[in-house]
Amino acid sequence: MRKIVIALPKGQRLIRQAYEIFKSAGYASKSLEVEIESREGKQLEFECDNGEGVFLLIRIADIPQYIDKNWADIGISAFDCYREYELEYMTLRYSMRGDNFITNILSDLKLCEQSRFCVAGKPEMLSFYEQCKQNDETILTVATQHPNIAEKYFSKKGIVADIITISGSSEIMPKYGCVDVIFDIVESGRALKENGLVIFEEAMPINTKILVNKSALKYDKKITDMIGRLRNVIK
């Protein structure tokens, strides 16, 4: 019998909450619970006790690709991960990337309620940022780990932005004059404050959603049954 492949974020911050959603829907795994409590992070595959599914523990940023490529049937990921994945190849001809999963079949899981995308910079740069909104001849230099989401956001606001892609520690860049602003995920705001930055705008929240593989949803009734159970759990 074919088993449903469920992708969960393996980071300690989200794994417990993500698993509890599926457990409450009837997909418990004692072996996964042992792994969560031990925090060893060595084993990555766990059978459901009811024999209907198997959990895979994966980097949250990789989960959209697992579902898009039919490596998993269903999983939990955050907006910054699945939206960046969708947009990355959206403009490429013949690309089907991001076309094989659904993100709106179930409501936000509220696992990252305090997190949101923000535009931030040094206080003295706020007036320049406001100027960029009014003048399309002025170029705003932006550092971000999410270039595609950032480009779409600034384009929608009519701001001409030079997007610089970085892998981390964006808060330090405005301090040394490398960029005008950063476009980053903010939770407590502590890192911004420690580096002399303030929030110019709160761009959008970071939703956490259950992604569903389109093919599995179409051809496997067990997926439909699972979604029904999950819907009863998610408020």
C-alpha positions in Angstrom: 0.0 0.0 0.0 1.3 3.4 -1.0 2.2 5.6 2.0 1.7 9.4 2.1 5.0 11.2 2.3 4.9 14.1 4.8 7.6 16.7 4.8 8.2 18.5 8.1 10.8 21.2 8.9 13.6 19.6 10.9 14.6 22.6 12.9 13.9 22.4 16.6 12.0 25.7 16.5 9.2 24.3 14.3 9.3 20.5 14.3 7.4 20.0 17.5 4.5 22.3 16.6 4.4 21.0 13.0 4.3 17.4 14.1 1.5 18.1 16.7 -0.8 19.3 13.9 -0.5 15.9 12.1 -0.6 14.0 15.3 -3.9 15.7 16.3 -5.3 14.7 12.9 -4.5 11.0 13.6 -1.0 10.6 12.2 1.1 9.9 15.2 4.6 8.5 15.2 6.1 7.3 18.4 9.6 7.0 16.8 9.4 10.6 15.7 8.4 11.7 19.2 11.4 10.0 20.6 13.6 11.8 18.0 12.1 15.2 18.9 12.7 14.6 22.6 16.3 13.4 22.1 17.1 16.3 19.7 19.9 14.3 18.1 18.7 15.1 14.6 20.4 12.1 13.0 17.4 10.1 11.8 15.3 11.7 9.1 12.6 9.2 8.2 9.8 8.0 10.5 6.8 5.7 10.0 3.3 6.7 11.1 1.9 4.4 13.7 -1.2 3.8 11.6 0.8 2.7 8.7 -0.7 5.3 6.4 2.3 7.7 6.1 5.9 8.4 6.5 7.5 11.6 7.9 10.6 13.1 6.4 12.5 15.8 8.3 13.9 18.4 5.8 15.2 21.9 5.8 12.2 24.2 5.7 13.6 26.0 2.6 13.8 22.7 0.7 10.3 21.5 1.4 8.6 23.4 -1.5 11.0 21.7 -3.9 10.3 18.2 -2.4 6.6 18.7 -3.0 7.0 20.4 -6.3 9.2 17.5 -7.6 6.8 14.8 -6.3 9.3 13.7 -3.7 6.7 14.4 -1.0 2.9 14.6 -1.0 2.3 17.2 1.7 4.4 19.3 4.0 4.7 22.5 6.1 6.7 25.5 4.9 6.8 29.2 5.5 5.9 32.0 3.1 9.5 33.2 2.7 10.5 29.7 1.5 7.7 28.7 -0.8 7.1 32.2 -2.3 10.8 32.7 -3.0 10.9 29.2 -4.6 7.8 30.0 -6.8 9.2 33.3 -8.0 12.7 32.2 -8.7 12.0 30.6 -12.0 8.6 32.2 -12.7 10.0 34.4 -15.5 12.0 31.6 -17.2 10.5 30.2 -20.4 9.2 26.6 -20.2 9.8 26.5 -16.4 7.3 24.5 -14.4 8.8 25.2 -11.1 6.4 26.0 -8.3 3.5 24.8 -10.5 2.9 21.5 -8.8 1.8 22.5 -5.2 -1.1 24.3 -3.7 -0.6 26.7 -0.8 -4.1 27.9 -0.1 -6.0 24.7 0.5 -5.7 25.1 4.3 -5.4 28.3 6.5 -2.3 29.8 8.1 -0.9 27.5 10.8 0.3 30.6 12.8 3.6 29.0 13.6 5.5 32.3 12.9 3.0 34.9 14.1 5.7 37.3 15.4 7.7 37.2 12.1 7.2 39.6 9.2 9.1 41.0 6.3 10.3 44.5 7.0 12.2 47.3 5.2 14.8 48.7 7.6 17.7 51.1 7.6 19.5 53.8 9.5 17.1 56.5 10.8 18.8 59.2 8.7 17.9 57.2 5.5 14.2 57.3 6.1 13.7 60.5 4.1 15.7 59.1 1.2 13.5 56.0 1.3 10.4 58.2 1.1 11.9 60.1 -1.8 12.4 56.8 -3.7 8.7 56.3 -3.5 8.0 59.6 -5.3 10.9 59.6 -7.8 11.5 56.7 -10.2 14.8 58.3 -11.2 16.2 57.6 -7.7 17.6 54.1 -7.1 17.3 52.3 -3.8 20.0 49.8 -3.0 18.6 46.9 -1.0 20.3 43.9 0.7 18.2 40.8 1.2 18.3 37.0 1.4 15.0 36.9 -0.6 15.7 38.8 -3.8 12.6 37.6 -5.7 10.1 38.5 -3.0 12.0 41.9 -2.5 11.9 42.7 -6.2 8.2 42.0 -6.5 7.5 44.1 -3.4 9.5 47.2 -4.4 8.2 47.0 -8.0 4.6 47.0 -6.7 5.4 50.1 -4.7 6.9 51.8 -7.8 10.4 51.9 -6.3 13.4 51.3 -8.5 15.5 49.0 -6.5 19.0 47.6 -7.0 18.7 44.2 -5.2 21.8 42.7 -3.7 21.5 39.1 -2.7 23.3 38.0 0.5 23.3 34.8 2.6 23.0 36.4 6.0 23.9 39.2 8.5 22.2 41.9 6.4 21.9 44.1 9.5 25.5 45.1 9.3 25.5 46.4 5.7 23.7 49.8 6.1 26.1 50.6 9.0 29.0 50.6 6.6 27.3 52.4 3.8 27.0 49.3 1.5 23.3 49.6 1.0 20.4 52.0 1.7 18.1 49.6 3.3 17.6 45.9 4.0 14.6 43.7 3.3 14.6 41.0 5.9 12.5 38.9 8.3 12.1 40.5 11.7 10.8 38.9 14.8 11.8 40.7 18.0 13.7 43.5 16.3 16.7 43.0 18.6 19.2 42.6 15.8 18.1 45.8 14.1 18.3 47.7 17.3 21.8 46.4 18.1 23.0 47.6 14.7 21.4 51.0 14.9 18.6 50.3 12.4 14.9 51.1 12.6 11.9 49.6 10.7 10.7 51.8 7.8 7.9 49.6 6.8 6.3 46.3 7.7 5.9 44.6 4.3 4.1 41.4 4.9 3.6 38.6 7.5 5.3 35.3 7.4 2.5 32.7 7.1 3.2 29.0 7.6 1.1 26.8 5.3 0.5 23.2 4.5 1.7 22.7 0.9 -0.1 19.9 -1.0 1.2 18.2 -4.2 -1.4 18.7 -7.0 -0.8 15.2 -8.5 -1.2 13.4 -5.1 -4.4 15.4 -4.4 -5.8 14.5 -7.8 -5.0 10.8 -7.8 -4.8 9.6 -4.1 -7.9 9.6 -2.0 -5.9 9.2 1.1 -4.6 12.8 0.6 -8.1 14.1 0.5 -9.0 12.2 3.7 -5.9 13.6 5.4 -6.8 17.2 4.4 -10.2 16.7 5.8 -8.7 15.6 9.1 -6.2 18.5 9.1 -9.0 21.0 8.4 -10.8 19.8 11.6 -7.6 20.4 13.6 -6.5 23.8 12.2 -8.6 26.7 13.6 
